């Protein structure tokens, strides 16, 4: 039985581990949470001017290999991230790690035939029927996780007892990872959704509402954005975030096709999430949000191209935008200072 692992992004290691365990009958080594040590390792062995997600994922891979991983599964596409696996494999093998890299993405897309071939190599007894069943459960698990996350994101800044939402969510993720059937997952989801909705909150009518947009990895991995959402919640701000796995896989494509036909700002895909973030800016401006925060990693070319358009849309509606570029040397104190200034500005605009 192989030891298999993969880079970490948010809490999605839970459904990923569930799927690989049941479909491939392998021992899945959960990627550890990202720490300063992870970043140090990734930065040390990465090209200096490569974008930050490369460094975070490389650092995670090194930690997984040190824990005994024999196969690393990489998935990424849409921008340069789709080409990372080859370079990361070369770097890791130059460091004398013995392992096999499996990249599920080709030409920026997940292809079923390629995934079947990759899984068949890992486990010759791999069953397509079994894979379909557990993939269905995994998709539902992701949808449930994202729906609960969305509710928490909008309300965590107003909970009466601090930590209530996070404690319930942590317990839920543990239970999700142990389900044996879709029925069991569905029952768990309903129970935890009811518990989440019963958490006592005080949500004033004049609360500030802020939307977060940007490059997907930086948006979805809290360590890479220095736990931005938690900092906003501390100031009693309602948060809106579009980007999650459910959105990227099942909603974004249809939404963007409609937007590209009708809007006057973007007429073609700009790569990765760039055009999508222009669309999201217009949505936030026209749905009562007080401000927008755009976040990206260093050297993220698509987002650099989108920034001027985001400013143009926001200026039209008179909405302020705060731009953050995160790298491995970002200052926590500097980030907090800019967030506090942004918060104060939003409050002052309310009073004018």
Number of C-alpha atoms within 10 A of each C-alpha: 10 15 17 27 28 25 23 20 22 17 17 18 20 21 21 19 22 21 22 20 16 16 22 22 15 17 16 21 20 18 21 15 15 21 13 12 12 20 23 14 19 24 20 12 15 19 13 10 8 15 21 26 26 21 25 29 24 28 25 26 28 18 20 23 22 11 15 14 25 18 20 21 16 21 19 19 18 16 17 17 17 19 18 19 23 13 14 20 19 13 16 17 13 10 11 9 16 13 17 15 18 20 20 23 20 15 12 17 13 16 12 11 9 14 16 15 14 15 21 15 12 18 16 10 12 17 14 13 10 13 18 12 15 21 19 13 22 23 16 18 25 19 17 20 24 19 15 18 18 16 16 21 19 18 22 28 23 21 18 13 11 11 11 15 22 14 11 15 20 12 11 17 16 11 15 22 18 12 16 13 11 16 11 13 21 16 11 17 20 12 12 16 19 11 14 19 14 9 16 14 14 11 17 9 6 7 14 19 19 23 22 23 26 29 21 21 21 23 26 19 20 17 18 25 22 17 13 18 20 15 16 20 18 11 15 19 24 22 24 19 18 19 22 21 18 19 14 13 11 11 11 16 13 9 13 15 13 10 19 17 11 10 12 8 16 18 13 12 14 17 17 20 22 26 25 25 23 26 21 21 27 18 13 22 21 12 8 12 18 21 23 25 18 20 22 27 26 18 15 19 17 21 25 15 14 21 17 12 19 23 18 16 17 21 13 10 12 13 20 18 21 14 16 18 17 20 21 18 7 14 12 11 9 10 16 15 12 14 19 15 11 18 18 12 13 18 14 10 11 11 6 5
